[in-house]
């Protein structure tokens, strides 16, 4: 009984970790500056990348941005957030010296429903900011994924009768027409 429960909990934790690592973009963010109504600078929230839009939620306020309305997305400056662990609390000193994550600004310029230009700057962890920018560029069409039709350097080295030294240009999952 205990072993079964242990295996179940371990498998659930492994699946949860796999799903957490599979998400591309978004995450906890701080609204730094911009011209959004209803959200004040310094507000903590979460950035979620849905199918058709990016959503920033902070408390009860939230803003949804359609991907086709995003005009510009770029990374800004990197910064080390301050650690508020006082020196006299010696048990918190490792927080001061270890595990400091670098944060990076993500700047978005977009058009709202009324056609007015708006901007917002979010502070995310560095890895999340890079992943979010890549995901936004894919969803807005500014960056394209590598296709299967690109040449591979190994094709010139490993010529065998089985692979015929070719790479199919068709997307994966589609059967070729006879």
C-alpha positions in Angstrom: 0.0 0.0 0.0 2.7 2.4 0.9 4.8 1.5 -2.1 1.8 2.1 -4.4 1.1 5.5 -2.9 4.8 6.4 -3.2 4.9 5.4 -6.8 1.7 7.4 -7.5 3.0 10.5 -5.8 6.4 10.2 -7.6 4.7 9.7 -11.0 2.4 12.7 -10.4 5.3 14.9 -9.4 7.2 13.8 -12.5 4.3 14.6 -14.8 3.8 18.0 -13.1 7.4 18.8 -13.6 7.3 17.8 -17.2 4.2 20.0 -17.8 5.9 22.9 -16.0 9.0 22.7 -18.2 6.9 22.3 -21.4 5.2 25.7 -21.2 6.7 28.2 -23.4 6.6 31.8 -22.3 4.7 33.7 -19.6 4.9 33.4 -15.9 5.0 35.7 -12.9 5.8 39.3 -13.9 5.8 42.8 -12.4 4.3 45.7 -14.4 7.1 48.4 -14.4 5.9 51.2 -16.6 3.4 51.8 -19.4 0.2 53.6 -20.2 -2.4 50.9 -19.2 -5.5 51.9 -17.4 -6.4 50.2 -14.1 -2.9 48.8 -13.5 -0.4 50.8 -11.5 3.4 50.5 -11.8 4.8 48.0 -9.4 1.8 45.7 -9.6 2.7 42.0 -9.5 0.8 39.7 -11.7 1.1 36.8 -14.2 1.5 36.8 -17.9 -0.3 34.0 -19.7 0.1 33.2 -23.4 -3.2 31.7 -24.7 -4.1 30.6 -28.1 -5.2 33.9 -29.6 -3.9 36.4 -27.1 -1.5 37.3 -24.3 -3.1 38.1 -21.0 -1.6 40.0 -18.1 -3.5 39.7 -14.9 -2.8 41.7 -11.8 -5.2 41.3 -8.9 -8.7 42.0 -10.3 -7.4 43.9 -13.2 -6.3 42.3 -16.4 -5.5 43.1 -20.0 -5.8 40.9 -23.0 -3.7 41.6 -26.1 -4.4 39.9 -29.4 -1.2 38.7 -31.1 -2.1 40.5 -34.3 -2.3 43.8 -32.3 1.3 43.5 -31.0 3.5 45.9 -33.0 6.8 45.4 -31.2 8.2 43.1 -28.5 11.7 43.3 -27.3 13.9 42.6 -24.4 15.2 45.4 -22.2 17.8 45.7 -19.5 18.9 43.0 -17.1 18.9 43.6 -13.4 19.5 41.9 -10.1 16.6 42.4 -7.8 17.6 43.5 -4.3 17.6 40.9 -1.6 15.9 42.1 1.6 17.6 39.6 3.9 19.2 41.6 6.8 22.7 40.7 7.9 21.7 40.1 11.5 19.4 37.2 10.4 22.3 34.8 9.8 19.9 32.0 8.8 18.9 34.0 5.8 22.4 34.9 4.6 22.4 32.2 1.9 19.5 34.1 0.3 21.8 37.1 0.0 24.6 35.2 -1.7 23.0 32.2 -3.4 20.1 31.8 -5.7 19.9 35.4 -7.0 18.0 35.3 -10.2 18.6 37.8 -12.9 15.5 39.6 -14.1 15.0 41.2 -17.5 12.6 43.7 -18.9 10.1 42.7 -21.7 8.7 45.7 -23.5 5.5 45.3 -25.5 3.9 47.9 -27.9 0.4 47.1 -29.1 -2.8 48.6 -30.3 -5.9 48.4 -28.0 -9.5 47.9 -29.1 -10.0 51.6 -29.8 -7.0 51.7 -32.1 -4.8 53.7 -29.7 -1.2 52.8 -29.2 -0.3 51.4 -25.8 2.9 50.1 -24.2 3.9 48.1 -21.2 7.1 47.0 -19.7 7.1 43.8 -17.6 9.9 42.5 -15.4 10.3 38.7 -15.6 13.0 36.3 -14.7 15.7 36.2 -17.5 14.9 32.7 -18.8 11.1 33.4 -18.8 11.6 36.7 -20.6 13.6 35.1 -23.4 11.1 32.2 -23.7 8.2 34.7 -23.7 9.8 36.8 -26.4 10.4 33.8 -28.6 6.9 32.5 -28.1 5.4 36.0 -28.9 7.6 36.2 -32.1 6.3 32.8 -33.2 2.7 33.7 -32.5 3.0 37.1 -34.2 4.8 35.6 -37.3 8.0 37.5 -36.8 10.0 34.3 -36.3 9.5 31.0 -38.0 10.3 27.5 -36.8 12.9 25.5 -38.7 11.3 23.1 -41.2 12.2 19.6 -42.0 13.3 20.6 -45.5 16.5 22.4 -44.4 19.8 20.7 -45.3 21.7 18.9 -42.5 25.5 18.8 -42.4 25.4 15.0 -41.7 23.8 14.3 -45.0 27.1 14.7 -46.8 28.9 12.4 -44.4 26.5 9.4 -43.9 25.4 8.4 -47.3 23.6 5.1 -47.2 21.2 3.4 -49.6 18.5 3.6 -46.9 18.3 7.3 -46.5 19.1 8.3 -50.1 20.8 11.4 -48.8 17.5 13.3 -48.9 15.4 15.1 -46.4 11.6 15.3 -47.0 10.4 18.9 -47.4 6.9 18.0 -46.3 5.8 18.7 -42.8 5.9 15.8 -40.4 2.6 13.8 -40.2 1.5 14.3 -43.8 1.8 11.4 -46.2 3.4 12.2 -49.6 1.2 12.2 -52.6 1.8 9.2 -54.9 
